[in-house]
């Protein structure tokens, strides 16, 4: 693993005790000390969700770094595929990404989801 010089901490109560650190320079994400592998594109999509955990993130905000203003069917399909892969990577840590239909996505701790259903 490359040397990590500076990691930033994500501090969101919705992450319920998970220790989440990241390095934008290295596209590195650590959850509870474990490296979460993701491509640079997936990392760019995941960071707004992590930094706003528990809050909806709109499609334009997610795609902002890529310079696309309109959400075509092809872009939406690619985004859905990337989010599905990210969801699978976060699942073992008790985190989930929910699709909010025509708005965007939401990152939550699964225990938060269960609390909201009660």
C-alpha positions as CSV (number, residue, x, y, z in Angstrom):
1,X,0.0,0.0,0.0
2,X,1.4,3.5,-0.8
3,X,2.5,5.7,2.0
4,X,-0.4,7.7,3.3
5,X,0.8,11.2,4.4
6,X,-2.5,12.9,5.3
7,X,-5.9,11.4,5.8
8,X,-9.0,13.4,6.4
9,X,-11.8,12.2,8.7
10,X,-15.5,12.2,7.7
11,X,-17.5,13.3,10.8
12,X,-21.2,12.6,10.3
13,X,-23.5,11.2,13.0
14,X,-25.4,9.2,10.3
15,X,-22.3,7.0,9.9
16,X,-23.0,5.7,13.4
17,X,-19.5,5.1,14.9
18,X,-17.8,4.1,11.6
19,X,-14.3,5.5,11.4
20,X,-14.1,6.9,7.8
21,X,-10.9,8.4,6.5
22,X,-9.9,9.5,3.0
23,X,-7.2,11.0,0.9
24,X,-8.2,12.9,-2.3
25,X,-4.6,13.0,-3.5
26,X,-4.4,9.2,-3.5
27,X,-8.1,8.4,-4.1
28,X,-7.9,6.3,-0.9
29,X,-10.8,5.4,1.3
30,X,-10.5,3.7,4.7
31,X,-13.5,2.5,6.7
32,X,-12.8,1.1,10.1
33,X,-9.2,0.7,9.1
34,X,-9.9,-1.4,6.0
35,X,-9.1,-0.1,2.5
36,X,-12.2,0.2,0.3
37,X,-11.0,-0.3,-3.3
38,X,-12.6,2.0,-5.9
39,X,-11.7,3.5,-9.2
40,X,-11.0,7.3,-9.4
41,X,-14.5,7.8,-11.0
42,X,-16.2,5.8,-8.3
43,X,-14.2,7.7,-5.6
44,X,-15.4,11.0,-7.1
45,X,-19.0,9.8,-6.9
46,X,-18.7,8.5,-3.4
47,X,-17.1,11.5,-1.7
48,X,-20.2,13.8,-1.9
49,X,-22.3,11.0,-0.5
50,X,-19.9,10.4,2.4
51,X,-19.5,14.1,3.2
52,X,-23.3,14.5,3.2
53,X,-24.2,11.1,4.7
54,X,-27.8,11.1,5.7
55,X,-28.7,13.9,3.3
56,X,-29.9,13.4,-0.3
57,X,-27.3,14.3,-3.0
58,X,-28.7,15.3,-6.4
59,X,-27.6,13.9,-9.7
60,X,-26.1,17.3,-10.9
61,X,-24.0,17.5,-7.7
62,X,-22.8,13.9,-8.2
63,X,-21.9,14.5,-11.8
64,X,-20.6,18.1,-11.3
65,X,-17.0,17.1,-11.5
66,X,-17.6,15.4,-14.9
67,X,-19.1,18.6,-16.4
68,X,-22.3,17.0,-17.5
69,X,-25.4,19.1,-17.0
70,X,-28.1,16.8,-18.6
71,X,-28.8,13.3,-17.3
72,X,-29.2,11.2,-20.4
73,X,-30.4,7.6,-20.3
74,X,-26.8,6.4,-21.0
75,X,-25.3,8.6,-18.2
76,X,-28.0,7.4,-15.8
77,X,-27.3,3.7,-16.7
78,X,-23.6,4.2,-16.1
79,X,-24.2,6.0,-12.8
80,X,-26.5,3.2,-11.7
81,X,-23.8,0.6,-12.5
82,X,-21.2,2.5,-10.5
83,X,-23.5,3.0,-7.6
84,X,-24.3,-0.7,-7.6
85,X,-20.6,-1.5,-7.4
86,X,-20.1,1.0,-4.6
87,X,-23.1,-0.3,-2.7
88,X,-21.6,-3.8,-2.8
89,X,-18.3,-2.5,-1.5
90,X,-19.9,-0.5,1.4
91,X,-22.4,-3.3,2.4
92,X,-19.9,-5.3,4.6
93,X,-19.3,-2.1,6.6
94,X,-23.0,-1.6,7.4
95,X,-23.4,1.3,4.9
96,X,-25.9,1.5,2.1
97,X,-26.6,3.8,-0.9
98,X,-30.2,4.4,-1.7
99,X,-31.5,5.6,-5.0
100,X,-34.0,8.5,-4.7
101,X,-35.6,7.9,-8.1
102,X,-35.4,11.1,-10.1
103,X,-33.5,13.2,-7.5
104,X,-30.2,11.4,-6.7
105,X,-28.7,9.1,-4.0
106,X,-28.5,8.9,-0.2
107,X,-25.8,7.2,1.9
108,X,-26.9,5.8,5.2
109,X,-25.9,3.4,7.9
110,X,-28.1,0.3,7.6
111,X,-28.9,0.5,11.3
112,X,-30.2,4.1,10.5
113,X,-32.5,2.6,7.8
114,X,-33.9,0.1,10.3
115,X,-34.5,2.8,12.9
116,X,-36.4,5.0,10.4
117,X,-38.7,2.0,9.4
118,X,-39.8,1.6,13.1
